[in-house]
């Protein structure tokens, strides 16, 4: 790949209040000639359809809209959009997250230089209503991400899902598992990539804004604990032979294994235990220092 183009794929379900900010952030310094944006409306019941039509009128032929005939859930909807993609690279952007100007070019340059299959942001800056008001952030270890790192805790790119990767790697692993509405879909996709030999690189000095809140898909879906446990085990079972026997027995006998990865990492056969990133809590009363850091990084990104 000399200078591959990017297909930005955005699943949208009841995203009328957030998707405009997300799409604008693509065209604000992250979109290049030959790129495309594919929005898949997953049978939204709010004003999402009208909002994305306005966005298409605003950005013309750069945006394509696909409408599911029935609600499929986020993983299946993501696969629908990627199948429509005409470019060699895919970037996932959730319909409520926001990019920083110039950040995608950094990811792309690193993917090509490292000859990686997938690259991810190093930092996630969390917000509720405004990117000017950060609640906390994750700092993921930079460099190559290993499967052992994925099982050493949660502060890694696995749960986030806003990745840049080759369409060939998506095809090679059979796409996203279409399990449920989307709980742990990004984590499962990362697992699937790593277990099938994909090279994942976490790019230093990169970040995006990740919206969170009480009505998020993760929060609503994770309330079904038996369903969550069954889902994780379903994702893990194809790779059970890669784990230490004692760790696989632990997974089967301890339903809380995933939530305890930070204190009880899992180990692959013949591999060392991985390492985890770190979380910085800056709840509303103490967010100013993080905001200043973001302002500095924004200046660097636009210079």
LINJO-V315995 format. One record per backbone hydrogen bond with DSSP energy under -1.0 kcal/mol. CO is the residue of the C=O (numbers start at 1). NH is the residue of the N-H. If there is no record, write none. Layout:
BEGIN
[[CO & NH] [CO & NH]]
END
This chain:
BEGIN
[[5 & 89] [6 & 36] [7 & 91] [8 & 38] [9 & 93] [10 & 40] [12 & 42] [15 & 18] [15 & 19] [18 & 22] [19 & 23] [20 & 24] [21 & 25] [23 & 27] [24 & 28] [26 & 30] [27 & 29] [32 & 35] [36 & 8] [37 & 64] [38 & 10] [39 & 66] [40 & 12] [41 & 43] [41 & 68] [47 & 51] [48 & 52] [49 & 53] [50 & 54] [51 & 55] [52 & 56] [53 & 57] [54 & 58] [55 & 59] [56 & 60] [59 & 62] [60 & 63] [62 & 37] [64 & 39] [66 & 41] [73 & 77] [74 & 78] [75 & 79] [76 & 80] [77 & 81] [78 & 82] [79 & 83] [80 & 84] [88 & 167] [89 & 7] [90 & 165] [91 & 9] [94 & 97] [98 & 209] [100 & 103] [102 & 106] [103 & 107] [104 & 108] [105 & 109] [106 & 110] [107 & 111] [108 & 112] [109 & 113] [110 & 114] [111 & 116] [117 & 166] [118 & 201] [119 & 164] [120 & 203] [122 & 140] [123 & 208] [124 & 138] [125 & 210] [126 & 135] [127 & 212] [130 & 133] [135 & 282] [136 & 126] [137 & 280] [138 & 124] [139 & 278] [143 & 202] [146 & 150] [147 & 151] [149 & 152] [151 & 266] [154 & 156] [155 & 277] [157 & 160] [157 & 161] [161 & 163] [163 & 92] [164 & 119] [165 & 90] [166 & 170] [167 & 171] [168 & 172] [169 & 173] [170 & 175] [177 & 179] [181 & 74] [182 & 185] [184 & 188] [185 & 189] [186 & 190] [187 & 191] [188 & 192] [189 & 193] [190 & 194] [191 & 195] [193 & 198] [194 & 197] [199 & 117] [199 & 118] [200 & 145] [201 & 120] [202 & 143] [206 & 123] [208 & 125] [209 & 98] [210 & 127] [213 & 216] [216 & 220] [217 & 221] [218 & 222] [221 & 224] [223 & 225] [224 & 228] [225 & 229] [226 & 230] [227 & 231] [228 & 232] [229 & 233] [230 & 234] [231 & 235] [232 & 236] [233 & 237] [236 & 239] [237 & 240] [239 & 242] [240 & 243] [242 & 269] [244 & 248] [245 & 249] [246 & 250] [247 & 251] [248 & 252] [249 & 253] [250 & 254] [254 & 257] [256 & 260] [258 & 261] [260 & 264] [267 & 244] [268 & 271] [278 & 139] [280 & 137] [283 & 286] [287 & 291] [288 & 292] [289 & 293] [290 & 294] [291 & 295] [292 & 296] [293 & 297] [294 & 298] [295 & 299] [296 & 300] [297 & 301] [298 & 302]]
END
